[in-house]
């Protein structure tokens, strides 16, 4: 005899129904036993899954975008005004509460995949074209997630050593070029700049003597390596990223398809509020931790208590993981085999940029001159959300 199923309260049942509808709209399919499974794993599937999220993201911030675009649009280039051979990149660290911070924020809304705000330590950079006085792109480094199988196996970390050494590694959670520079392989240029003297000096000035929020201990952090992941499966920007014979980003594996990007921010808040109403569950406690692992654990817990499969937190879209060594003995230092980090001579932004422009920019401009068609005002149009009915949705098999 089966046990009676206790029906959910009305508001909780509404949330459960909303979650199921959310997954169906993203293209998740219903399997034979009634559970939902992710859609296909081709690049179009990646784009489809992110499309609804981006539109919601733009709509949520549209007032801010409308209020700031006019003041910031002049920092973006029109293609016809560029002389590719004269591009001269410069890196500027962004400080909170400045117009540069607003420009960084506005530029990130262009990306088809919404940029996470990062967690814990954050250091943001704008990449400027000194000659044309325009924005090339941006990148940002933040605390790396605690669990990342491909990275941990590559370094050779056990749990204890990872907890001790993770402070010396950062993750590039935002990285890319804006139009028209992205049409000239500017993404490769920006990616190559993360391994430069100026970036290491900026990190040292900001975080060398930082105090851990949880541990309260002085960290004496040394940036010895940077990780990043591709946006849409295999990366055309990061793969074979090499200058002067030096591989800048090494592919070290793939993610396992777990995450929370497919859970909208508003839906996450509803799940968290639901957990707050449950007896014996405190989603704000230290037991849930912080950062992306916290969000994932909280979502899984909420799905389970709602009677849904917690494995719906596995979107199934794997991404390539890349490792950029800064210190020459980065893995040995992170593993604890070496006590001192060895840096050698890192290239400057100027040296890296000069090589990147020769290798990627000028040749691309000659072969594909369509970058000249991009107009600065096109950027404004890209930041207008489409009506959700205009976004293709994959049908669900019932």
C-alpha positions in Angstrom: 0.0 0.0 0.0 1.5 3.4 -1.0 1.7 6.2 1.4 -0.6 9.1 1.0 0.9 12.1 -0.8 0.5 15.3 1.1 -0.5 18.0 -1.3 1.7 21.2 -1.3 0.2 24.4 0.0 -1.3 26.6 -2.7 1.7 29.0 -3.0 4.2 26.2 -3.1 2.2 24.3 -5.7 2.2 27.5 -7.8 6.0 27.7 -7.5 6.3 24.1 -8.6 4.1 24.7 -11.6 6.1 27.8 -12.5 9.4 26.0 -12.3 8.1 23.2 -14.6 6.8 25.8 -17.1 10.2 27.6 -17.0 12.1 24.4 -17.9 9.6 23.6 -20.7 10.0 27.1 -22.1 13.8 26.6 -22.2 13.3 23.5 -24.3 13.7 20.7 -21.7 11.9 17.6 -22.9 9.6 15.2 -21.0 11.0 11.7 -20.8 9.0 8.5 -20.7 8.8 8.5 -16.9 7.6 12.2 -16.8 10.8 13.8 -15.8 12.4 16.7 -17.7 15.7 16.3 -19.6 17.9 18.9 -21.2 17.5 19.7 -24.9 20.2 18.9 -27.5 23.8 19.8 -26.8 24.7 21.6 -30.1 25.7 25.3 -30.1 22.2 26.4 -31.1 20.9 24.6 -28.0 23.3 26.6 -25.9 22.1 29.9 -27.5 18.4 28.9 -27.2 18.8 28.1 -23.5 20.5 31.5 -22.9 18.2 33.6 -25.1 15.3 33.8 -22.6 17.7 34.5 -19.8 19.3 37.4 -21.7 16.0 38.9 -22.6 14.8 38.8 -19.0 18.2 40.3 -18.0 17.9 43.2 -20.4 14.3 43.9 -19.5 15.1 43.9 -15.8 17.9 46.5 -16.3 16.3 48.4 -19.2 15.7 51.6 -17.1 19.4 51.7 -16.1 20.5 51.1 -19.7 18.2 53.8 -21.1 19.4 56.3 -18.5 23.2 55.7 -19.2 23.5 54.8 -22.8 23.6 58.3 -24.2 26.4 59.4 -21.8 28.5 56.3 -22.6 27.9 55.5 -26.2 30.7 57.8 -27.4 33.2 55.4 -26.0 32.3 52.8 -28.6 33.7 52.8 -32.1 32.2 52.8 -35.5 34.0 50.4 -37.9 34.6 53.0 -40.6 36.6 55.1 -38.2 39.1 52.3 -37.3 42.6 52.0 -38.7 43.4 48.4 -37.5 47.2 48.6 -37.8 47.2 51.7 -35.4 45.2 50.0 -32.6 47.1 50.5 -29.4 45.6 48.6 -26.4 45.8 49.9 -22.8 44.4 48.2 -19.7 42.6 50.2 -17.0 41.6 48.7 -13.7 37.9 49.7 -12.9 37.1 51.2 -9.5 33.7 51.1 -8.0 31.4 54.1 -8.2 33.1 55.6 -11.4 31.9 56.2 -14.9 34.3 53.5 -16.0 32.3 51.1 -13.8 29.2 52.1 -15.6 30.9 51.6 -18.9 32.0 48.1 -17.9 28.4 47.3 -16.9 26.9 48.7 -20.1 29.3 46.7 -22.3 28.5 43.4 -20.5 24.8 43.7 -21.6 26.0 43.2 -25.2 27.0 39.6 -24.5 24.5 36.9 -25.6 25.2 35.1 -22.4 24.6 37.4 -19.3 27.7 38.0 -17.3 27.7 36.9 -13.7 28.6 39.6 -11.2 31.3 37.4 -9.7 31.7 36.5 -6.0 34.1 37.5 -3.3 37.2 39.1 -4.6 36.7 40.9 -7.9 39.0 42.9 -10.1 37.7 44.4 -13.3 39.5 45.8 -16.4 38.6 47.9 -19.4 40.7 47.4 -22.5 41.1 50.7 -24.3 42.4 51.6 -27.8 44.7 54.5 -27.1 45.0 55.6 -30.7 41.3 55.8 -31.4 40.2 56.5 -27.8 37.6 53.8 -27.9 36.7 50.7 -25.9 38.1 47.4 -27.3 36.6 45.1 -24.6 36.9 44.0 -21.0 37.8 41.2 -18.7 37.2 40.5 -15.0 38.8 38.2 -12.5 36.9 36.8 -9.5 37.2 34.0 -6.9 37.3 30.6 -8.5 34.6 28.1 -7.6 35.6 25.6 -4.9 34.7 22.5 -6.9 35.8 22.1 -10.5 36.8 18.6 -11.4 38.8 19.3 -14.5 40.9 22.0 -12.8 41.4 20.0 -9.6 42.5 16.9 -11.4 44.9 18.9 -13.6 46.6 20.6 -10.6 46.5 17.4 -8.6 44.7 18.9 -5.6 43.3 17.0 -2.6 40.5 18.6 -0.6 42.8 20.0 2.1 45.4 21.5 -0.2 42.7 23.1 -2.5 41.2 24.9 0.6 44.7 26.3 1.4 45.8 27.3 -2.1 42.6 28.3 -3.9 43.2 32.0 -2.9 46.2 32.0 -5.3 44.0 31.3 -8.3 41.4 33.5 -10.0 38.8 32.9 -12.6 38.1 35.1 -15.6 34.4 35.2 -15.3 34.0 37.9 -17.9 36.2 38.3 -21.0 35.6 39.6 -24.5 35.6 42.3 -27.1 32.8 44.7 -28.1 31.9 45.6 -31.7 33.6 46.4 -34.0 36.8 45.0 -32.4 35.2 41.6 -31.9 34.9 41.3 -35.7 38.7 41.7 -35.9 39.4 38.9 -33.5 39.6 41.4 -30.7 38.4 38.6 -28.3 41.7 36.8 -28.8 43.6 40.1 -28.1 41.7 40.7 -24.9 42.2 37.1 -23.8 45.9 37.3 -24.3 46.2 40.3 -22.0 45.3 38.4 -18.9 48.8 37.1 -18.8 50.7 40.4 -18.5 52.7 42.3 -16.0 50.1 45.0 -15.5 47.4 42.5 -14.5 49.7 40.8 -12.0 50.7 44.1 -10.5 47.1 45.3 -10.2 46.2 42.0 -8.4 49.1 42.4 -6.0 48.3 46.0 -5.2 44.7 45.1 -4.4 44.8 41.6 -2.8 48.3 40.7 -1.6 47.5 41.5 2.1 43.8 40.8 2.0 42.0 39.2 5.0 39.8 36.2 4.3 36.1 37.0 5.0 35.3 33.6 6.5 38.7 32.6 8.0 39.7 36.0 9.2 43.3 35.1 8.3 45.8 37.2 6.3 46.0 35.4 3.0 49.2 36.9 1.4 47.7 35.8 -2.0 49.8 35.4 -5.0 48.2 35.2 -8.4 49.9 32.2 -10.0 47.2 31.0 -12.4 43.9 32.0 -14.0 41.1 29.7 -15.2 38.2 30.4 -17.5 35.5 28.5 -19.3 34.1 28.7 -22.8 30.7 30.2 -23.3 29.2 27.8 -26.0 30.9 24.4 -25.9 34.2 24.4 -27.7 35.7 27.9 -27.8 36.9 29.4 -31.1 38.5 32.3 -29.1 40.4 30.4 -26.5 41.5 27.3 -28.4 45.0 27.5 -29.9 45.5 31.0 -28.3 49.2 31.3 -28.8 51.6 34.2 -29.2 55.4 34.1 -29.9 55.2 30.3 -29.5 53.7 30.5 -26.0 50.3 28.9 -25.4 48.4 31.3 -23.2 45.3 29.2 -22.4 45.6 25.4 -22.1 42.5 23.3 -22.5 42.3 21.0 -19.5 38.9 19.3 -19.7 35.2 20.2 -19.5 32.6 21.0 -16.9 30.2 18.3 -15.9 27.0 20.2 -16.9 26.0 21.3 -13.4 25.1 24.9 -12.8 22.4 27.5 -12.3 22.6 29.8 -15.3 19.3 28.3 -16.6 17.5 29.4 -13.3 16.6 33.0 -13.7 17.4 35.4 -11.0 13.8 36.0 -10.1 13.1 32.3 -9.9 16.1 31.8 -7.7 14.8 34.4 -5.3 11.4 32.6 -5.2 13.1 29.3 -4.4 15.1 30.9 -1.7 12.0 32.5 -0.2 10.3 29.1 -0.3 13.2 27.5 1.6 13.0 30.3 4.2 9.4 29.2 4.9 10.4 25.6 5.5 10.9 24.4 9.0 14.5 23.4 9.8 15.9 25.0 6.6 17.9 28.2 6.8 19.2 29.1 3.3 21.0 32.1 4.8 23.2 30.1 7.1 26.9 29.5 6.6 26.0 25.9 6.0 25.0 26.9 2.5 28.2 28.8 2.0 28.6 31.6 -0.6 29.0 32.0 -4.3 27.9 29.7 -7.1 28.2 26.5 -5.1 25.8 28.1 -2.6 23.3 28.9 -5.3 23.5 25.4 -6.8 23.0 23.6 -3.4 20.1 25.9 -2.6 18.4 25.3 -5.9 18.8 21.5 -5.5 17.4 21.6 -2.0 14.4 23.7 -3.2 13.6 21.4 -6.1 13.7 18.4 -3.9 11.4 19.8 -1.2 9.0 20.8 -4.0 8.8 17.2 -5.2 10.9 17.9 -8.3 14.1 16.2 -9.5 17.0 18.0 -7.9 19.1 16.9 -10.9 17.3 19.5 -13.0 20.1 21.7 -11.7 22.2 19.8 -14.2 21.6 21.7 -17.5 23.8 19.2 -19.4 25.7 21.8 -21.4 29.4 21.2 -20.9 32.0 23.9 -21.4 35.7 23.7 -22.0 37.9 24.6 -19.0 41.1 26.5 -19.7 44.1 27.1 -17.5 46.5 30.1 -17.9 49.7 29.7 -15.9 51.1 33.0 -14.6 53.9 31.6 -12.4 56.3 29.3 -14.2 55.7 26.7 -11.5 52.0 27.4 -11.0 50.8 23.8 -10.6 53.7 22.8 -8.3 53.0 25.9 -6.1 49.3 25.3 -6.0 49.9 21.6 -5.2 52.3 22.5 -2.4 55.4 20.9 -3.9 57.1 24.3 -4.2 57.0 26.8 -1.4 57.8 29.9 -3.6 56.1 31.0 -6.8 58.4 31.8 -9.7 57.3 34.3 -12.2 60.1 34.8 -14.7 59.6 37.7 -17.1 56.0 38.3 -18.0 55.2 40.3 -21.1 53.7 43.8 -20.8 50.4 44.9 -22.3 52.3 46.7 -25.0 54.4 43.7 -26.0 51.5 41.3 -26.0 49.3 43.8 -28.0 51.9 44.4 -30.6 52.2 40.6 -31.3 48.4 40.1 -31.2 47.7 42.9 -33.7 50.2 41.4 -36.1 49.0 37.8 -35.6 45.2 38.4 -35.6 44.0 42.0 -36.2 45.5 43.3 -39.4 45.1 40.1 -41.4 41.5 39.8 -40.3 40.8 43.4 -41.3 42.1 42.7 -44.8 40.2 39.4 -45.3 36.9 40.5 -43.8 36.3 44.2 -44.1 32.7 44.0 -43.1 33.6 45.4 -39.7 33.4 48.8 -41.4 29.7 48.4 -41.6 29.2 48.4 -37.8 27.9 51.8 -36.5 28.1 53.0 -33.0 24.4 53.4 -32.8 23.9 49.7 -33.6 25.0 49.0 -30.0 21.9 50.8 -28.7 19.7 48.5 -30.8 21.4 45.4 -29.4 20.5 46.4 -25.9 16.7 46.5 -26.5 15.0 43.3 -25.3 12.9 41.4 -27.8 9.3 40.4 -26.9 9.6 36.9 -25.5 7.1 35.7 -28.2 9.8 36.5 -30.8 12.3 34.1 -29.2 12.2 30.6 -30.7 11.2 28.0 -28.2 11.7 24.3 -28.6 8.5 22.3 -28.3 8.2 19.8 -25.5 7.1 16.2 -26.2 4.2 15.3 -24.0 
